[in-house]
Amino acid sequence: MTAQNSIDNAILIAIIGGTGELGSAIARRLVKAGERVIIGSRDAARAASCASALAAELAVAAGKVTGTRDISGTSNVEAAARADLIIVTVPFGSQEATLKDIAAGATGKIVVDTTVPLVPPKVMRVQLPPEGSAAVRAQKILGEGVRVVSAFHNVAAHKLATDAAVECDVLVFGDDKAAREAVIRVVAACGLRGLHAGALANSAAAEALTSILIFLNKHYAVDGAGVRITGNLKSPAAG
């Protein structure tokens, strides 16, 4: 099975940095939707513990035992090698090292980069990297053999970690339309609306917007501001 399979074909999805707030929230949503997930971490034991805890939580909520095939945990490197599709959910400061670690296992696959270039302590100020965006930086690190798609920049992780509906769209960027479409299906499995937002370079807009949302959260005392695209969006014609 390859990364070109759709999520409907029960692909194995790796969440790199999956013990963090965003990674664990995405993992929870995907497993609850019936997808197969492997949590990755620099600490394999921590990843396995996180996976077991999540499986137990969902089993209790569902009133039944969750199958061990649904979620497991291991090192970032092994998770990337085993997976069909990879979602990277690490801080900007860890992006380069993490991507270099998983590069060999990511070859030929779709890698979803969620990285936002926040530079503490000035996280409310837009500070894009020299490459123009974290997503373009990821593509340069991973090379042409990997289809990088970026998404999940503007969703509050603490809201995604609940069962509540999240009033936020997910803008999906990538130079490969089929890869974007596969990621939009992943977004849908998380209970959100994913929208094609064009080339990977366009990711700069969503990455920069995150700093603005953080400012809005503080200035207006908002509990996780998000982005919703208005208007009557119509599906593009096939072909």
CORNOR-V196608 format. One record per residue. N is the residue number from 0. BURIAL is b if it has 24 or more other ideal C-beta (glycine too) atoms within 12 Angstrom, else e. Layout:
n = {N N}
burial = {BURIAL BURIAL}
This chain:
n = {0 1 2 3 4 5 6 7 8 9 10 11 12 13 14 15 16 17 18 19 20 21 22 23 24 25 26 27 28 29 30 31 32 33 34 35 36 37 38 39 40 41 42 43 44 45 46 47 48 49 50 51 52 53 54 55 56 57 58 59 60 61 62 63 64 65 66 67 68 69 70 71 72 73 74 75 76 77 78 79 80 81 82 83 84 85 86 87 88 89 90 91 92 93 94 95 96 97 98 99 100 101 102 103 104 105 106 107 108 109 110 111 112 113 114 115 116 117 118 119 120 121 122 123 124 125 126 127 128 129 130 131 132 133 134 135 136 137 138 139 140 141 142 143 144 145 146 147 148 149 150 151 152 153 154 155 156 157 158 159 160 161 162 163 164 165 166 167 168 169 170 171 172 173 174 175 176 177 178 179 180 181 182 183 184 185 186 187 188 189 190 191 192 193 194 195 196 197 198 199 200 201 202 203 204 205 206 207 208 209 210 211 212 213 214 215 216 217 218 219 220 221 222 223 224 225 226 227 228 229 230 231 232 233 234 235 236 237 238}
burial = {e e b e e b b e e e b b b b b b b b b b b b b b b b b b b b b b b e b b b b b b b b e e e b b b e b b e b b b e e b e e e e e e e b e e e b b b b b b b b b b b b b b b b b b b b b b b e b b b e b b e b b b e b b e b b b b b b b b b b b e e e e e e e b e b b e e b b b b b b b b b b b e e e b b b b b b b b b b b b e b b b e e e e b e b b b b b b b b b e e b b b b b b b b b b b b b b b b b b b e b b b b b b b b b b b b b b b b e e e e e e e e e b b b b e e e e e e e e e e e e}
